[in-house]
């Protein structure tokens, strides 16, 4: 039987969230270990398509005690560059990362937590789950009803158009991943249909500035989880329809339609050899356009109140989405591949089910679980609107580290 090793904190995950927490714990001189099932920043090197870039500009790649130090602050790092950036960050403070270690089970008792791993057990007073929000692609149950001849792929398995079989492609989901993949396939000459549901439309730049510069400047990204009316909905919002490219181009339904992508409504079912789509497409587009206009109104108001109008470009608004009358069904015999860009679900196979709600989602209050000493980091809108960004895990980690330190002090006083 493996000897039980002890530490104050076990951090699970060696991506941006795990490393941010490790840096905060290091700054507080709290003994800890980071367990990573593969290599540091593994998802950035093994679960991203070839052309992917960050949706946020490089200057927003801020972590505790660290910031972007390259020569292209307004650019967007590739997945490989992000992985290298995080590895450099790890080495900057000699984070105690153990790679190739898979966590199997967390058992909690009155003395703390026992973390069983492929490298043996660890006893700790606190555990931080920092595996992020994109561990498992969400694939609707409808996928099981599709004909076997149709190849099905998710964004973490997609690499480039060369791996897609000849024939039509149905991309399901029109947030960042689905829209980018549909755009790339169409530009490569593919016959692409994009099924569109609820989405968030934004221009890449507005009045000469990156849209994330605006949201950072007006404070929208720092809106806290205890300040919004409907937190559950805020956490379920789809990712922004954006792409990071050297020319900073805007990506949206109008632009992919111009590339020849056929737009249809949300995929709702199958009848024989026909896929069926919702008739709510026009309403979805109208709603997204209105929300975009409200945000741009807010940005213009901020510019006026702070005397920025003379320094910015004129306020030119994006054209409304051209909705048209999309078909309500599609002959599946024309489809060779379906790309399920339908979001992700966090996965905690090593955690007791009592910590999950009936839908399998983690129950927490800003990252603090009900069991003393259990934390989570890196989820969408965990403590602020930017929580799942590289720029957001740092502030969240600092606040959770303060809560964790108080927990350790309390536990030490009791013992």
N, C-alpha and C positions, 0 to 999 in steps of 0.2 A: 504493500500500500504506500502511495506517495506521501511524503511528509507535507503537512500543511504549513505553507509559508504565510507570514503575517505582514500586513501593511495597513496604513490608515485608510487609504482609498484605492479602489480598483476602478479604472476608467475603461470602458469597453468601446473600442473603435479608435483607429488611428488616422482619421480624416481631419478636416478643419475643426470640427467640434471637439473631438478628443484632444487634439493638440492645443486648442485654445484653453480647455480646462486644465490640461497638464501645465501650461505656462502659469495660469492663475494659482494653481496649487504650489508650484515651484516658488513663485513670488512670496507665498505665505509660509514657505518651509514646511509644507505638509507632505509627509512621505506617501508615495503612491506608485502605482504601476499602470501602464497602458497596455491592454491586451488587444492585439490586432490579428484578425483571422488570416490575413494575407500579408501584404506589404503596406507601408504608409501611403495614403492616398490611393489605395488600390482601385477604387471605383473610377477614378479619373483616368486610369490607364487601361482598364479592362472592360468598362461598362459604358463607354462613350463612343459615338460615331466619329469617323475620321475628321470631318470638317467642323465639329462642334467647337464653339468658343463661349466664353463667359457671356452672360447677358448683362453683367455690370461692368463698367469701365475699370481699368486696372487700378486707378487711384482709389477705388472703393475696396480693394483687397486688403483691408485692414484687420489685423489680429492683435491680441494683447502683446504689447512690446514689439510690434513688427508692422511694417507697411511695405508697399510696393516700391522697389528701388531701381526699376528699369528705366529705359529711355522712351517709353511709349505710354505715359499715364492715361491718355485718352483712348487707347486701344483696348482690345479684348483678348485676354490670354486664351490660347488653345488648351485643350485638355492636358496635353503633355506638359505645357508650360505651368499649368496649375499644379500638377503633380510635383514638378521640380521646385516650384515656389514653396509648397508645403514641406517638402523634404529639407529644403534649406532652413525653413523655420524650425523644424524639429531639431536640426543640428545646432541651431543658434543657442539653444539653452539645454542641449543634451537631454531631451525628453526620454524618460525611462520606458521606451516602447519595446515590447516583446512581440515580434512578428511571427506569423505562422501558428498562432495560438487561437483555438476556437473555444468559445465559452459554451458549456453544455447545460449548466444549471445554476440558478441562484437560489439558495435556501436561506431564509431570514429567521432569526430568533432574537431573544432578548439581549444577546451580547453583540449583535451585528449581523454580518452576512457572510455566508460561505459560498465562494464562487468556484464551482467545479469547471476545470478547463482541460483541454488536451495536453497541457503542460503540467497538470497537477492542480490541486486545490489551493485556494487563497482565502485567508480569513481577513476581513476588513470591516471597519466600522461604518464605512459608506461605500456606495457603488454609484457611478455615474454612467448611464447608458448613452453613448454618443455615437450611435451607429447611423444617425441621420434619418431622413424621411423617405429615402428612395431605395430602400433595400429590396422590395418586391414589386415588380410591375403589376398593376391591377388589370386583369383580363376578365371581361364580362363573361357570364355563364353562357351567353350566346355563342361564344367561340367553339364550344363543344358540339354545336349543331351544324357547323359548316362542313361542307364536303371534304373528305380526306385529301382530295387532289389540290386543295387550296393551301398554299404555304402560309403559315402564320408566324409573325415575328414581333417582338417588342423593341422599344428603343434601346434597351441595354444590349440586345443582340445584333441590332442593325449597325453596319459599318459604313457602307457606301452603295451607290446604285449598282455596282458590279455584282453584288451578291443576290440581287433580286431577279427572279426568273422572268423570262419574256412573257408578256401578257399584261393585262390591266392590273392596277394596284388600287386597293381601297385603303385609305388611311383614315382610321377612326379616331377622332379627337383633333381639335384645332387650336390647342394652346401652343406653347413654344415648341415642344418636341414635334408634335404632329405637323404643324405648319412648316417648320424648317425641313422636315423629311419630305413632305409633299413638294415643297419648292425645289429641293435638290433633285428629286426623282423626275420632276417635270423638266427641269433644265437639262437633264441627261437624256431627254427624249422619251420619257415614259408616259404612258396613258394613265393619268392619276385622277381618282375621285376622292374628294375630301369630305367626310361626314362631320358636320359642325354642330356642336352643342353650345352650352354656355361658355362665353369667352370674354377676355378682357383685352380691349383694343387700345394701343397707344402708339404714337409716333416714336421712332428711334431718337430723333432730336426735335426740339421745339424752340423756335426763335434763336437758333444757333447753338443751343446747349443740349447735352444729352438729357434724356427724360429722367434718368436716375439722378443727375445733378439737381434737377428741379425738385424731385421728391425728397431728396436729402436736404436741400436748402429750405424748403417750406416746412420741414419737420414731419412729413407724412410717414416716412420710413421708421421714425422713432415713436409712432403712436403705440401706446401700451395695451396689453391684453385686458387690463382692467378698466380701460377707457372706452371700449367699443360696445355698442348696444347688443349686437348679435355675434358673440365670439365664435360660436360653432360655425356659422356661415363664413365668417372672416377666415377661419382656418381651412375651409374647404374651397376657397376661391381658386380658380385655375391659374396657372402661371401666365405671365404677361405674354402677349403676342409680340415677341421681340426676337431679334437676331443680332449677334455681334459680328460685324464685318469691318475690314479696314476702311471702307468707304462710308460706314455708318448708315447703311440703307435701312429704310423702313420696310418691315415685312407685315403683310396683312392679307385679308381675304381678297381685296382688290388686286394686289400685286400677284398673288398666285393664280388668280383667275386670268390675268393677263398673260401668264405663262402657259395657259391651256388647261389648268386644273379645273375639273368639273366640281362645283360645290353643291352639296345636298344637305339636308337636315340631319338631326341626330339619328343614329342607327337605333331602331327600336325592335326589330325582329326579322324573322325569315319566314317566307311562305313558299315552299317548294324550292324552285331555283331562283327565287327573287328575294333580294334584301329589301327591307322596308324602312323608310325614313319618316321622321316626324314632319308635320307640316308647319312647325313653329320656327323654321329657319329665318323668315323675314322678321319676326318678333325678336329673335335672339340678336340679330344684327342691329335692329333699331335700339334695343336696350344697350348694347355695347357702344353704339355711337353716342347715345345720350350720356352715358357714364364718362366717356372720353371728353365730351364737350364740357361737362361739369368740372372735371379735373383741370382742363385747360383754362376754363374761366377762373378757377382758383389761382392758377399760375399767373395769369394776366393781372389779377387783382393784387397779388403779392408784388409783382414787378412795379405796378403803379404806386403802391403804398411805400415801397422802398427806393423809389427813384431810379429804377433800373431800365426804364424804357429806352433811354437814349443810348444805352450800351448794348442793347439786344437787337436782334433782327425783328422785322415787322411780324405781327401776330397773324400768320397765315395758317388757317385750319385745314386739316386733312379732309379730303372729299368723303362724303357719306359712303357707306358700303353699298355697292350695287347688288341688291339682293335678288332681283328677278323672280322667276317662278321655277325653282329647282324641281326635278322629278321626285316623286314619292317612292319610287322603287328602282331597282337595278338588277339586271340579269347577271346572276352569279357565274354563269358560264363564261362571261367575259373577264372574270377576275382570276388571276393566278396567285396573287399575294394579298394578304391583309396585314397591315401594320397597326397594332393595337397601341395607340398613343393615348391611353385612357387613364393616365396617372399612376401613382405609386401608393403603396401601403407600407408603413413601418412593420417590421416583423420581430417579435421577441420570443422565439421558441424556448428560451431558457428561463422565462419568467413565469411565475405562478399566475394562473388565469384570474385570480382574484383581483389583480391589478388592471384588468381589461374590462371595458364595457361590453354590452351585448353584441356590438358590432366588431369587437376585437380591437378597439382603439384604446390606447393607454389613458388611464384616468390620472390626471395630474393638475396641479395648480401652478401654472407658470414654470413647470419643470420639476416641481416638488411632489413626490408621491406620498400617499398616506402612510406608508411604512417608514418609520424614522430612518434616515440615512440612505434612502433610495431617490435618485434623481435621473432626469432625462434632459438631453441637450441636443439642439439642432432641428427641432420640429417647426413646421410653418406656424408663424405668429405665436410662438411659444411664450415670449414675454413682450415682444414688440413686432411690428409689421415686417421687419427685415430679419427676423430670427433665423430663417433658413439660408440667408445669404452668408458668404464669407465675412462680409462686413457686419453681420448681425450676431454671429455666435460669440464674438468677443465680449460685448456688453452683457449678454445673457450669462456667459461663463463667469464673469466677474461677480455678478449678483448671486448666482448659485454658489460660487465658491465662498462668498461671505456667509450665506445661509449654512453651508456645509461646515465651515469653520466653527460657527456657533454650535452646531450639532455636536461636533467633536469635543468642544469644550464642555458642553453639558454632559456628554457621555463620560468624559474623563472625571468630572466632578462627582458623578454618581458612583463610579467604580472606586 
